[in-house]
Amino acid sequence: MKFWIDCNPPKTTAQAAARIMRKKDGTMFVGKFATGKGKRAQNDLLSMLAPHAPERPMDGAVTLSIVWRYGWRKSETKRNRARGVIPCNTRPDVDNLCKMLLDAMTRLSYWHDDGQISKLLITKQWGDRPGIGIEAGLDEG
């Protein structure tokens, strides 16, 4: 399975913010609280990925390649733009981007569990055509 989603990829990650919360009995504790921004990004990913979901979840080991491509920054030089794409070395971290995407793909039954992923290649870049590219298949070893 291979597809490209034309979009402005979310820069928000699934990491919840630590907050001091109160239990029903009044005792306080530090808990994780999902921000509205994170929930919106997650819902956006679900709606973008849903049309590409397979009829049946993949069985066995899965190999996955993901490309996160952001549109050019206003400050990008003509020289870099002429290259088509260049690596992105700014936030958000690729591992955090991946967590939210993999969770969304699991919810949409691309596979049974994201523990099935045996190979993962993540590329984050600036370029002419912003979006998210995904290629997934069974890992033959």
C-alpha positions in Angstrom: 0.0 0.0 0.0 1.4 3.4 -1.0 -0.3 6.8 -0.9 0.3 10.5 -0.5 -1.9 12.9 1.4 -1.7 16.5 0.2 -2.0 18.6 3.4 -0.1 20.9 5.7 1.1 18.2 8.1 0.4 18.8 11.8 3.2 20.1 13.9 1.4 19.2 17.1 2.3 15.9 18.7 0.3 13.5 20.8 2.2 14.3 23.9 -0.2 15.3 26.7 0.7 18.1 29.0 1.5 17.3 32.7 -1.1 19.0 34.9 -1.8 19.0 38.6 -5.2 17.3 39.0 -7.5 16.6 41.9 -9.2 13.3 42.7 -12.8 13.1 43.9 -11.6 12.8 47.5 -9.6 16.0 47.1 -6.1 14.6 47.0 -3.9 16.1 44.3 -1.7 14.3 41.7 0.2 15.0 38.6 -1.6 13.6 35.5 -1.5 13.8 31.8 -4.1 16.0 30.1 -4.5 16.0 26.3 -4.6 19.5 24.9 -7.3 20.6 22.5 -4.6 21.2 19.9 -3.4 17.6 20.2 -7.0 16.2 19.9 -7.7 18.3 16.8 -4.5 17.1 15.2 -5.3 13.5 16.0 -8.9 13.9 14.6 -7.4 15.6 11.4 -5.1 12.6 10.9 -7.9 10.1 11.4 -10.0 11.9 8.7 -7.1 12.1 6.3 -6.1 8.5 6.8 -9.6 6.9 6.8 -10.1 6.9 2.9 -6.8 4.9 2.6 -7.5 2.3 5.3 -7.3 -1.3 4.0 -10.3 -3.6 4.0 -8.6 -5.9 6.4 -5.8 -5.3 8.9 -2.4 -6.5 7.9 -1.2 -9.7 9.6 2.4 -10.3 10.5 5.4 -8.1 10.6 4.9 -4.7 8.9 7.5 -2.4 7.2 6.5 1.2 7.1 8.0 4.3 5.5 6.7 7.8 6.3 7.5 11.1 4.7 6.5 14.3 6.5 6.9 17.2 4.2 6.3 20.8 5.3 5.9 23.7 2.9 8.8 26.0 2.4 9.5 28.6 5.1 9.3 32.2 4.0 13.0 32.6 4.8 14.1 29.7 2.6 16.7 30.6 -0.1 16.1 30.2 -3.8 19.0 27.9 -3.9 17.4 25.5 -1.5 14.0 25.8 -3.1 15.6 24.8 -6.5 16.6 21.5 -4.9 12.9 20.5 -4.6 13.2 19.1 -1.1 15.7 19.5 1.8 15.9 17.8 5.2 13.9 19.5 8.0 15.9 19.8 11.2 13.5 21.8 13.4 10.8 20.7 15.8 8.6 18.7 16.1 10.7 15.6 16.7 10.0 12.8 14.2 9.5 10.2 17.0 6.7 12.3 18.5 5.1 12.9 15.1 5.2 9.1 14.5 3.5 8.2 17.7 0.3 10.1 16.8 0.3 8.8 13.2 0.8 5.2 14.2 -1.9 5.4 16.9 -4.3 6.8 14.2 -3.4 4.1 11.8 -4.0 1.4 14.5 -7.4 2.9 15.3 -8.3 2.7 11.6 -7.2 -1.0 11.5 -4.2 -0.7 9.1 -2.9 -3.5 11.3 -4.0 -5.2 14.6 -1.4 -3.5 16.8 1.5 -1.1 16.1 3.8 -3.6 17.8 3.7 -5.5 14.4 5.9 -2.8 12.9 9.3 -4.3 12.5 10.9 -1.7 10.2 10.2 2.0 10.3 11.8 4.8 8.1 10.8 8.3 8.9 11.8 11.3 6.8 11.0 14.9 7.7 11.6 17.6 5.0 10.8 21.0 3.6 9.5 21.0 0.0 7.3 22.1 -2.8 4.5 19.7 -2.2 3.6 19.5 1.5 1.9 16.4 2.8 2.3 13.0 4.3 3.6 10.0 2.3 3.0 6.5 3.5 4.2 3.2 2.2 3.3 0.0 4.2 3.7 -3.6 3.5 4.5 -7.0 5.0 8.1 -7.5 6.1 9.4 -10.5 4.2 12.5 -10.5 6.3 
